[in-house]
Amino acid sequence: MYRAYHALPELTNSEWQNINAIYGFFRMMFKLLQNRPDNFVIAWDSPVKTIRHIEFKDYKANRPEISDNFKWQIWQIKALVKNVNVPFLEVPWYEADDIIHTIVERGKVKLENYLFTIVSSDKDLKQMLDDKCIFMDWMKSLIIKREDFIQENWFEPKYILDYLSLIGDASDNVPGVKWVGKKTAQDLVIKYGDLENMYANIDQIWWSVKEKLLADKEIVYKSKKLISLYDVPGLENYDINDFKINFNYDKFKDILVTQHGFKSMEKPLDELRKSYQAWQQFGLF
């Protein structure tokens, strides 16, 4: 929603209400669904403050206030998603990343022959990359697999949290180790893996970096705790069939095309309906 809101020029409906985020969000969703996934679910962030805000009062404190125009569109998008039977999950106190983490990691264990695709731009989610999970950055038209990640970073995806803990994450106001940049952090992770092993071998690390690590040891562990992903209670034994595509296409079309005036969405919606109906019919034989 945020990307759609800022990427598109201002659009208004007949009542002069801003609708660019609504338009962009559903255009993105329809394009994703052209790949005809068997299952699909949207993860929303908690509507209230999260566990991380309790742990660290400055968490995401540097983010600008959301405008009223954008807030209204968020409500509209969420209501529309619910009304037309798009699968979604939202759990108070937990972020969308936690929901995604729980769904994917539990699914890897209990579901055979499933490939999970995480659609996000969040770096910390890349820790889940393996033979059962790939990563899609829709805005950059990138598909990232485990081997792509290793080729770029020279360490396994599971160590991305250790790397981010060292350099910090400005977007979430998460501190890292002062004066340790990306190259130094990468070298440390390549050689030692996780933070625990770095500090276990602290005397082997060159003195200038060693001093920085020791000075900010408490901070770097707190940073790792902040960006570590939680298992969300209640989602451990989810039913994958709850995430089947079963939209109310008529209501979808009425709201998007008739009410909001998105005439260009009529054809993609019709094509999506035909695609899934044909696929479901094919599955009967």
C-alpha positions in Angstrom: 0.0 0.0 0.0 2.8 2.4 1.0 4.7 1.8 -2.3 1.5 2.2 -4.4 0.6 5.4 -2.6 4.0 7.0 -3.2 4.7 5.5 -6.7 1.6 6.7 -8.4 0.5 10.2 -9.2 -2.6 11.6 -7.4 -5.8 10.0 -8.5 -9.3 10.9 -7.3 -12.8 9.5 -7.6 -16.0 11.3 -8.4 -16.1 12.5 -4.7 -12.6 13.9 -5.0 -11.2 11.3 -2.6 -7.6 10.1 -3.2 -7.6 6.5 -4.7 -4.0 6.1 -6.0 -3.0 3.6 -3.3 -6.2 1.6 -3.9 -5.6 1.5 -7.6 -1.9 0.6 -7.3 -2.4 -2.1 -4.6 -5.0 -4.1 -6.6 -3.1 -3.7 -9.9 -0.1 -5.2 -8.1 -2.2 -8.0 -6.7 -3.8 -8.9 -10.0 -0.4 -9.0 -11.7 0.9 -11.4 -9.0 -2.1 -13.6 -9.5 -1.4 -14.0 -13.2 1.1 -16.7 -12.1 -2.0 -18.5 -10.8 -0.7 -19.6 -7.3 -2.7 -22.4 -5.7 -2.8 -20.4 -2.4 -2.5 -16.8 -1.6 -2.7 -14.8 1.6 -2.0 -11.1 2.5 -0.3 -10.4 5.9 -1.3 -7.1 7.6 0.7 -5.4 10.3 -0.8 -5.3 13.7 -3.4 -2.5 14.1 -1.9 -1.7 17.5 1.7 -1.3 18.7 3.7 -4.5 18.6 5.9 -6.5 21.0 8.9 -4.7 19.6 7.6 -1.3 20.6 7.5 -2.6 24.2 11.1 -3.9 23.9 12.4 -0.8 22.3 10.4 2.5 22.7 12.2 4.1 19.7 11.4 1.2 17.3 10.3 2.8 14.0 10.0 6.2 15.8 11.8 7.9 12.9 9.0 7.1 10.4 6.9 10.1 9.3 3.2 10.4 10.3 0.8 8.9 7.8 -1.4 11.4 5.9 -5.2 11.3 6.3 -5.4 10.7 2.5 -3.3 7.5 2.9 -5.1 6.4 6.1 -8.5 6.5 4.4 -7.2 4.4 1.5 -5.7 1.8 4.0 -9.2 1.4 5.5 -10.7 1.1 2.1 -8.2 -1.5 0.9 -8.6 -3.6 4.0 -12.4 -3.5 3.9 -12.4 -4.4 0.2 -10.0 -7.3 0.7 -12.4 -8.7 3.4 -15.6 -8.1 1.4 -14.5 -10.0 -1.7 -12.9 -13.0 0.1 -9.3 -12.3 -0.4 -7.4 -14.4 2.2 -5.7 -12.3 4.8 -4.2 -12.5 8.3 -3.8 -9.8 11.0 -2.8 -10.5 14.6 -2.6 -7.9 17.3 0.9 -7.3 18.7 2.6 -9.0 15.7 3.9 -7.6 12.4 3.2 -8.9 8.9 6.8 -10.3 8.8 6.0 -12.5 11.9 2.9 -13.9 10.2 4.8 -14.6 7.0 7.6 -16.3 9.0 5.1 -18.5 10.9 3.2 -19.5 7.7 6.3 -20.3 5.8 8.4 -22.1 8.4 5.5 -24.2 9.7 4.5 -25.0 6.1 8.0 -26.2 5.2 7.6 -28.9 7.9 4.0 -30.0 7.4 3.4 -29.5 3.7 5.2 -31.6 1.1 5.9 -30.4 -2.5 5.0 -26.8 -1.7 7.0 -23.9 -2.9 6.5 -20.7 -0.9 6.9 -17.3 -2.5 7.4 -14.3 -0.2 6.4 -11.1 -1.9 8.1 -8.3 0.0 11.0 -5.9 0.0 11.9 -6.5 3.7 15.5 -7.8 3.9 15.1 -9.8 7.1 12.6 -12.1 5.5 15.3 -13.4 3.2 16.5 -15.6 6.1 13.9 -18.1 5.0 15.3 -18.7 1.6 15.9 -22.3 0.8 14.8 -25.0 -1.6 11.2 -24.6 -0.4 11.0 -20.8 -0.3 11.9 -18.0 -2.8 11.6 -14.3 -2.5 9.9 -11.8 -4.9 10.5 -8.0 -4.9 7.6 -7.0 -7.1 8.6 -3.4 -7.5 12.1 -4.4 -8.9 10.7 -7.4 -10.8 13.2 -9.6 -9.0 13.0 -13.3 -8.1 15.6 -14.2 -5.5 16.5 -17.8 -4.6 18.9 -19.1 -2.0 21.7 -19.5 -4.5 21.2 -15.9 -5.8 21.5 -14.6 -2.2 24.7 -16.5 -1.5 26.2 -15.3 -4.8 25.5 -11.7 -3.9 26.4 -11.8 -0.2 28.8 -14.8 0.2 27.0 -16.1 3.3 23.9 -18.2 3.9 20.5 -16.5 4.2 20.1 -17.6 7.8 22.9 -15.1 8.8 21.1 -12.0 7.4 19.9 -11.1 10.9 23.5 -11.1 12.2 24.6 -8.9 9.3 21.7 -6.5 9.8 22.3 -6.4 13.6 25.9 -5.2 12.9 25.0 -2.5 10.4 21.6 -1.5 12.0 18.4 -0.8 10.1 17.7 2.9 9.6 14.2 2.3 8.2 13.1 0.7 11.6 15.4 2.9 13.7 17.3 -0.2 14.9 20.8 0.6 16.0 23.9 -1.3 15.0 27.6 -1.3 15.9 29.0 2.3 15.6 31.5 2.6 12.8 31.0 -0.9 11.4 29.9 -0.6 7.8 28.5 -3.1 5.3 31.9 -4.4 4.1 33.2 -5.1 7.6 29.9 -6.7 8.7 29.9 -8.9 5.6 33.5 -10.0 6.3 32.6 -10.9 9.9 29.6 -12.9 8.9 31.5 -14.7 6.1 34.2 -15.8 8.5 32.3 -16.3 11.8 28.6 -16.7 10.9 26.4 -15.6 13.8 27.1 -13.1 16.5 27.6 -15.8 19.1 30.5 -17.2 17.2 32.0 -13.7 16.6 32.1 -13.0 20.3 33.3 -16.5 21.1 36.3 -15.7 18.9 36.6 -12.0 19.7 40.3 -12.2 20.3 40.9 -13.4 16.8 39.2 -10.3 15.3 41.5 -7.4 14.3 41.8 -5.0 17.3 40.0 -1.9 15.8 36.8 -3.9 15.0 37.1 -5.9 18.2 36.9 -2.7 20.3 33.8 -1.6 18.4 32.1 -5.0 18.9 32.9 -5.0 22.6 31.8 -1.4 23.1 28.4 -2.1 21.5 27.9 -5.8 22.5 24.7 -5.1 24.4 23.3 -2.9 21.6 24.0 -5.5 18.8 22.3 -8.3 20.7 19.3 -6.1 21.4 19.2 -5.2 17.7 19.2 -8.9 16.7 16.4 -9.5 19.2 14.4 -6.7 17.7 14.6 -7.9 14.1 14.3 -11.6 14.9 10.9 -12.9 13.7 8.3 -14.4 16.1 6.2 -17.5 15.8 2.6 -16.1 16.0 0.3 -17.9 18.4 -2.7 -19.5 16.8 -1.1 -19.9 13.4 0.9 -23.0 14.2 -1.6 -25.4 12.8 -3.2 -23.4 10.0 -5.1 -25.0 7.2 -3.5 -24.3 3.8 -7.0 -24.6 2.2 -8.0 -21.4 4.0 -5.8 -19.6 1.5 -7.4 -20.9 -1.7 -8.4 -18.4 -4.3 -12.2 -18.0 -4.1 -12.9 -14.4 -4.8 -16.3 -12.8 -5.2 -15.5 -11.5 -8.6 -18.9 -9.7 -9.1 -18.5 -7.7 -5.9 -14.8 -7.1 -6.8 -15.9 -5.6 -10.2 -18.7 -3.6 -8.7 -16.5 -1.9 -6.2 -13.4 -1.4 -8.3 -14.9 -0.7 -11.7 -18.3 0.8 -10.9 -17.8 2.5 -7.6 -14.2 3.7 -7.9 -14.2 4.0 -11.7 -11.2 1.8 -12.4 -12.3 0.9 -15.9 -8.9 -0.6 -16.8 -9.4 -3.2 -14.1 -12.4 -4.8 -15.7 -10.5 -6.9 -18.2 -7.8 -8.1 -15.7 -10.6 -9.2 -13.3 -12.5 -11.1 -16.1 -9.2 -12.8 -17.2 -8.4 -13.7 -13.6 -11.9 -15.3 -13.2 -11.6 -17.3 -16.4 -8.1 -18.4 -15.5 -9.0 -19.8 -12.1 -12.4 -21.2 -13.3 -10.6 -23.0 -16.1 -7.9 -24.3 -13.8 -10.5 -25.5 -11.2 -12.5 -27.2 -14.0 -9.3 -28.9 -15.3 -8.6 -30.2 -11.8 -11.9 -32.2 -11.8 -10.7 -34.5 -14.5 
